[in-house]
Amino acid sequence: MARKKENIQVKKLVTDIFADVPKIEMLGNREMIIDGCKAVVEYEENIIKLSLGEYVLSLSGDNLLINSFDNNVAIISGQICEIFFVS
């Protein structure tokens, strides 16, 4: 019984530590899901910049498209060639 309680406490600690950290998931180089996106800073066919609070996520590639932006989650598609963070 003590082991199960310990696991629950560890999961809660990990969840609390990463609660305000943006989460980024990539599906190959064709789609990216960004949870924790605050705003669109720049949006063009070959570059998208998204505010993640403390820094800006910059994507470059071909035929980039914001498919969805709702509840601080952005879904980007296209051929993603470069990703970098600007503070």
MOUR-V540344 format. One record per residue. N is the residue number from 0. RES is the residue in one letter. SS is DSSP state (alpha for helix, beta for strand, coil for the rest). OMEGA is omega as a letter, one per 30 degrees, with the letter a starting at -180 (NA if undefined). BURIAL is b if it has 16 or more other C-alpha atoms within 10 Angstrom, else e. Layout:
n:N res:RES ss:SS omega:OMEGA burial:BURIAL
n:N res:RES ss:SS omega:OMEGA burial:BURIAL
This chain:
n:0 res:M ss:coil omega:a burial:e
n:1 res:A ss:alpha omega:a burial:e
n:2 res:R ss:alpha omega:l burial:e
n:3 res:K ss:alpha omega:l burial:e
n:4 res:K ss:alpha omega:l burial:e
n:5 res:E ss:alpha omega:l burial:e
n:6 res:N ss:alpha omega:l burial:e
n:7 res:I ss:alpha omega:l burial:e
n:8 res:Q ss:alpha omega:l burial:e
n:9 res:V ss:alpha omega:l burial:e
n:10 res:K ss:alpha omega:l burial:e
n:11 res:K ss:alpha omega:l burial:e
n:12 res:L ss:alpha omega:l burial:e
n:13 res:V ss:alpha omega:l burial:e
n:14 res:T ss:alpha omega:l burial:e
n:15 res:D ss:alpha omega:a burial:e
n:16 res:I ss:alpha omega:a burial:e
n:17 res:F ss:coil omega:a burial:e
n:18 res:A ss:coil omega:a burial:e
n:19 res:D ss:coil omega:a burial:e
n:20 res:V ss:coil omega:l burial:e
n:21 res:P ss:coil omega:l burial:e
n:22 res:K ss:beta omega:a burial:e
n:23 res:I ss:beta omega:l burial:e
n:24 res:E ss:beta omega:l burial:e
n:25 res:M ss:beta omega:l burial:e
n:26 res:L ss:beta omega:a burial:e
n:27 res:G ss:coil omega:l burial:e
n:28 res:N ss:coil omega:a burial:e
n:29 res:R ss:coil omega:a burial:e
n:30 res:E ss:beta omega:l burial:b
n:31 res:M ss:beta omega:l burial:b
n:32 res:I ss:beta omega:a burial:b
n:33 res:I ss:beta omega:l burial:b
n:34 res:D ss:beta omega:a burial:b
n:35 res:G ss:coil omega:a burial:b
n:36 res:C ss:coil omega:a burial:b
n:37 res:K ss:coil omega:a burial:b
n:38 res:A ss:beta omega:l burial:b
n:39 res:V ss:beta omega:a burial:b
n:40 res:V ss:beta omega:l burial:e
n:41 res:E ss:beta omega:a burial:e
n:42 res:Y ss:beta omega:l burial:e
n:43 res:E ss:coil omega:a burial:e
n:44 res:E ss:coil omega:a burial:e
n:45 res:N ss:coil omega:l burial:b
n:46 res:I ss:beta omega:l burial:b
n:47 res:I ss:beta omega:l burial:b
n:48 res:K ss:beta omega:a burial:b
n:49 res:L ss:beta omega:l burial:b
n:50 res:S ss:beta omega:l burial:b
n:51 res:L ss:coil omega:a burial:b
n:52 res:G ss:coil omega:a burial:e
n:53 res:E ss:coil omega:a burial:e
n:54 res:Y ss:coil omega:l burial:e
n:55 res:V ss:beta omega:l burial:b
n:56 res:L ss:beta omega:a burial:b
n:57 res:S ss:beta omega:l burial:b
n:58 res:L ss:beta omega:l burial:b
n:59 res:S ss:beta omega:a burial:b
n:60 res:G ss:beta omega:a burial:b
n:61 res:D ss:beta omega:l burial:b
n:62 res:N ss:beta omega:l burial:e
n:63 res:L ss:beta omega:a burial:b
n:64 res:L ss:beta omega:l burial:b
n:65 res:I ss:beta omega:a burial:b
n:66 res:N ss:beta omega:a burial:e
n:67 res:S ss:beta omega:l burial:e
n:68 res:F ss:beta omega:a burial:b
n:69 res:D ss:beta omega:l burial:e
n:70 res:N ss:coil omega:l burial:e
n:71 res:N ss:coil omega:l burial:e
n:72 res:V ss:beta omega:l burial:b
n:73 res:A ss:beta omega:l burial:b
n:74 res:I ss:beta omega:a burial:b
n:75 res:I ss:beta omega:l burial:b
n:76 res:S ss:beta omega:a burial:b
n:77 res:G ss:beta omega:l burial:b
n:78 res:Q ss:beta omega:a burial:b
n:79 res:I ss:beta omega:a burial:b
n:80 res:C ss:beta omega:a burial:e
n:81 res:E ss:beta omega:l burial:e
n:82 res:I ss:beta omega:l burial:e
n:83 res:F ss:beta omega:a burial:e
n:84 res:F ss:beta omega:l burial:e
n:85 res:V ss:beta omega:a burial:e
n:86 res:S ss:coil omega:NA burial:e
